[in-house]
Amino acid sequence: MAHTDDVAPSGDEAFDRARTFLARLRADEALDWFQIAAEASDPAIRCSAAAFVAGILLARGRPWEVSFWADLVRENAARPDLGNLLDAAAHLQLGEVDAARTLLERVTDPTDPWFPASVTAARIARAHVMFLDGEIETATAEVLAAFDADPFAPDVWDAFARLCAETDFDPTGFVARVPDDHVLQVLASLRASAPAGVDRIAELIWERQQGDPRVLALGPSFASKLESMRALEWSARIRAAGMGRLCPLLDRAEDGNIDAPERVRAAMLAHASFGDGRARSALTKSVPALSDDELAASLHEVWGIAAMLAEVFIVEGATTPARSLLIASVLFEGGAASEAYAVLVHGLSLETAETLTTERVVELMPLPVLEGLAAEAEARGESDVAGILEAVAVVSASS
């Protein structure tokens, strides 16, 4: 159970618990408790809690879920500005610039007692629209003016990160103006922002002082949300500092909100790059989640980089005749004929194998694989299997 000594008390236990979880970078728990708090009796708490839910959803790239929460903010706030700002941010992520522009025209003061939003954030959001409209010089001038007015406000840097993530906005000049004694403050502002934008800003700060522990401390909060090769780079930096327990690549491999092929890729890279045994465990969870179409492609990738993990695909992936044949094909093409044959026989022995049609087998196994495995069966003296494969190969060759 979380303690609420990390945040100033609001009088609502669920809301305070949610903010404590968010302060500790435990966004999943925070999201659950903010949703509970959004049903509080106090309209101000309902408003702020709904705003936090919307903010977390935006940070996770789930803008299609924001509209409900933005409406809840508007229903419970004294004025609609914050709800309009959150709604506009969602439309921007969805590429619906006209809708965002219309909403932002009605935003004057989006401040809230608990949720970090300011007039400056609204100005930057409008600059975001200008960038997307191609008004680069005007947008840059607006961002500069907003920065000059309140350079270290948390929502300013959060807005910068979102702008970086969704446009070609260059934050170099603004990062260069951050004095060293404000770096930690800026980084803290980015903990729940758009990962791709946080990455660009954090990289610029890192370049100023490679090995900066303040940047590395932020890394786990955003790097696991980046594509796997970029997460690998941050993981290597964090591990070099002796912080391997916080490996973003492994966090990515374990994150059920990420598509299974990317989770497989992250686990494979963690194993191949760092020899981390936790990668195998992560792989056992992600392989079953691969669709049939994804299974062969992912195994091809693993076979080329970390072939020793292929056994996980055999154990966790060969659960149907079709998946078994897909795996057997990849193994045979990779030179593991004996293992491929064993997986093939396993697949053909499953109860549902009788539903496999010749046409389906032809789709699953290329002709060279069929011929090669037929020869493997013949060499083992298993003429019945060889005969089946040879017959299918004839159909494949004629199609």
N, C-alpha and C positions, 0 to 999 in steps of 0.2 A: 504494500500500500504506500502511495506517495505521500510525503510530507509536503506541507504548503509553506515552508519557511523560506522558499526561494522567491516568493512574490508578496507584494503588499496585499493584505486581505481585502476582499471585496464584500464579504458578508454572505457569499454563496459558495458552499463547499465544493460543489462540482466544478464551478468556474475556476476557483483557485487551484484545484487539483489539476485541471487542464493546463493552466498557465505554468504550473510547476513542471509538468511533463514536457511542455514545449521549451521551457528554459533549459531543461536537461537533454534536449535534442531527441526526445522520445515522441516523435510526431504521431505515430499510430495511436498510442494511448491518449495523447492530447486531443486528437480528432474525435475519439470516442467520447471523451468527457466534455468537450465543447458542444457536441451534439446533444448530450444530456442537459447541459447548462442552458442550451437554447430553448428549453421548455420551462425555464424558471418563471416564477411569478412576477419578478421585477422586470419591467420592459427594458430598462437600461442594460441589465445582464443579458437578456435575450438578444438584444441588438449586438452587443459586443461579442457574445459567444458565436452568433451566426456570422459575424464579420471574420472571426478567427477561422471558422470552418471554411469560409470562402477563400481566405488567404492561404490556408494549407492546400486546398484543392488547386488553387492557381499555381502554387509552388510545385505541385506534383504533375502539372500539365494536364489537368482534368477540368478544363473550362466549361465543358458541357454540363457539369453538375452545379455550377455556381449560381445560376439564375434563381433557383429556389431560395438559396441562402441570402442572396442580395435582396430578394423580395421581403424576406423576413427582417432584414436590417431596416428596410424602408418602413415596414409596418410598425416597428417598435422605436424608431428614432424620432427625435423632435423635428428633424428635417431630412430630406431624402438624399442628401449629398454623398454620404459614405456608401450607401447602397448603389447609387449611380456610378460611383468610382469603381467599385468592385465589379459591377456588371460590365462596365466599359472595359476593364482589364480582361474579363473573360472574352468579350467580343474581339478584342485585339488578338488574343491567343488563337481565336478561331478564324482570324483573317477577315472579320466583318468590320471593316474600318468605318463605314458610314454609320452603322449602329453605335459604335464607340464614340464617334464624333458627336452625334446627337446627344448622347448621355452626358458627355463631358461638358457640353455647353451649359448644362444645368448644375454643374458642380462649382460651388463657391467656397464652402468651408466644410470639409469632410472629417473634421477632427472628432475624436471619440475619447471618452474617459479612459479606456483600456486598450483598445486596438490602435496600433501605431499608424496613423494617417494624418496628413497635414495639407495645408494649402500648397506647399511646395510639391508634394507628391502629385497633386492634381495638375500642377503646371508641367511637370515632367511627363505625365500621361498625355497631356495635350501635345507636348513636343513629340511624343511617340507617334501620334497620328500624323504630325507634320512630316516626320521621317518617312512614314509609309506612303504619304502623298507625294514624296519626292522633293519636299521643301527643305532641303538639307541645311542650307545656311540659316534659315529662319529657326529651324528646330534646334540647331547647335547654339544659336544665340539665346534661345529660351532656356535650354538646359544650363548654359553658363550663368544666366541670370538667377535661376533657381538655386544653383550651387553657391553662388556668391551670397545669396540671402540666408542660406542655412546649410553650410557646407558639411556638417557632420551629423545632421539629423538622421536617425535610423531609416526612416522611410525614403529619404533621398537616395541612399545607397542601395536600398532594396529596389527602388525604381530604376536606378542605373543598371542594376543587374538584369532586370526584366527587359530593359531597353536593349542591352547588349545581347540578350538571348534571342530577341525577335527581330532585330534590325542589324545593319552594319555599323551601328554607332561605335565610335572608337573612344574608349574611356582613358586612353593613355595620359592625356593632358590633365585630367582630373585626378587620377591616381598620383601623378607626379607632384601634385600640390598638397598631398596628404603628408603632414609632418610625422616623424617617427612616433611621437608620443600620442598620435591619434590613430595609429594603425590598428591597434587592438579594438578600438571603438568602431572603426569602419568594418572590420572583420566580423565583429559581433552582430552588426546590422545585417549581415549577409546570410546568417545561419539558416533561415527558412525561405530564402529567395530562389529564383530560377537557376538551377544548377549550371546550365551552359553559360549564363551570364556571370555567375559567381566564379566559375572557372577562369574566365578571361580577366576578371579583376584580380583574383588571387594570384594568377600567373604573373601579372605585372608587379605585384608586391613581392612575390618570390624572387623575381629577377633583380630586384633592388638588393636583396640580401638572401642568397640561397642558403637553405638550412634554417631559415627563420622559424622557430618553434611555434610562433603565433599563427602562421599560415598552416603549418602542419596540424595544429590543433583543430583548425576549421575543416581540414580535408575530409574527414569521415562524414561530415554533414552534407557534402555535395558530390564528392567524387564517385560514390557508388551509383549515382544517378546519371553519370556520363557514359558514353559508349565504352566498351570494354578496354580498348587499347589506351584510351585516355585515363580510364580508371587504373589501368596497369601502371602508368607513369606516376600517378600520385601515390599508388601503393608502394612502388619502389622507393620513393622519397621518404614515405612514412616509415617503412621498414628499415631504411638506412639509418634512421634516427632511433632505432630500437623500439618502435611502436607497432610491431607486427600484429599484435592482438587487435589493432584497429584497422585492419586491412580493408580498404574500400572495395577491392576486387572480390574478396570473399563475401562482403556484405551484399554486393550485387548478385553474386551466385546464389545467395540464400533468399533474395527478395522475391516473394511470390507475385508482386505487382509488375515484375519485369517479364517480358516474353521469354518462353522457355529456351529458344535458341541462344539468346543473349546470356541467359543464366548458365547454359552449358559452356558457352565461350569463356565466360568469366572464370568458371571453375577450372576449365582446361588451362587457361593462362596462369592462374594462381598456382596450379600444380607444376606446370612446365617451368615457370619463372622462379618460383620460390620453394618448390618441393613441399608445399604445405599440405599435410595429411587431411586437413579439414576440407580440402577441395573435393576429395573423393566422396565424402559424405554429402556435400552439396550437390554433386553430380547425380547421386542416387535419387535425389528428390526431383531433379529437373528433367531427367531422361524420360520418366513416365509421362511427363506433361507435354512432350513433343508430339505433334501430330504425325501421322504417317508420312505426309509430304515433307516434314521438317527432319524426320529421323535420319534418313540417309545423308542429307547434306551436313547435318551436325556430326555424324560419325565420320564422314570424309574429313572434316576439319580436325576433329580430335585425332584421327589416325595419322594425319600429317604432322602433328605437333606433339602429341602426348599419347602415342599408341598404347602405352601400358594401361590407359584408362578405358580401352575398348571393351574390356571385360564387363565394365559397368553397363554398357549398352546391351551386352548379351544377357546379363542377369535381369536388368530392369526394363529393357526395351523389347526383348523377344517374347512378347506376351500374346501375340496373335500369329496365325500363319503368315499373314501379309507382312507384318513387321519383322518376323523371323527371316523371310526371304529377302527383304530389303537389307537387313544387317548382313546376311550371308553374301549378298552381292558385293557390298563394300569390302568385307573382309577378303573375299576372293580376289577382287581387283587390287587389294593392297598386298597380295602375296601370301596371305594366310589361308591356304586352301584347306588344310585339315580343320581349322577352326570354323571356316565357312561351311564346310560339309556337316559338321556337328550341329551347327545352328539350323541348317536346312532340314536335317533329319528331325530335329526337335520341332520345328514348325510344322512339318508334315505329319507328325505324330499327335498334334493337338486335335481335340475332338472336332473343332470347327474347320479342320483342314478340308473336309469333304465339300465345303462350300466354295473352295477355290476352283475357278474355271481355268481352262487352258489360256483363255484370252487374258485373264487377270495375271497369271504367272508370267506371261509374255511381257505384260506391262511392268512387272516388278523386277524381272531379271533379264539383262541384256544377253544376246545370243552367245557371245564369248564366255559368259559366266555359266550359262546353261550347258554349253559344250564342255567346259572345263570341269564342272561338278559332275557331269555324266562320266567323264573319264576317271575322276576321283572315285566315284561309286563302283565303276568297273574294276578299278585296281584293288578295291577292298572286297571284291567278290560279291557285291550287293547288286546283282543284276536287275532286280525288280525296280530299284530306285534309278539305276542307270537307264532302264527302258523308259521310265516315265519322263525323265529329263530329255532323253534323245527325241522322244515323240513331240515334246513341247518345242524343242529346238527346231525340228522340221517345220512346225507351224510358224515359229518366229522367223525362220529364214525365208519363208514364202510370203510373209506379210509385208 
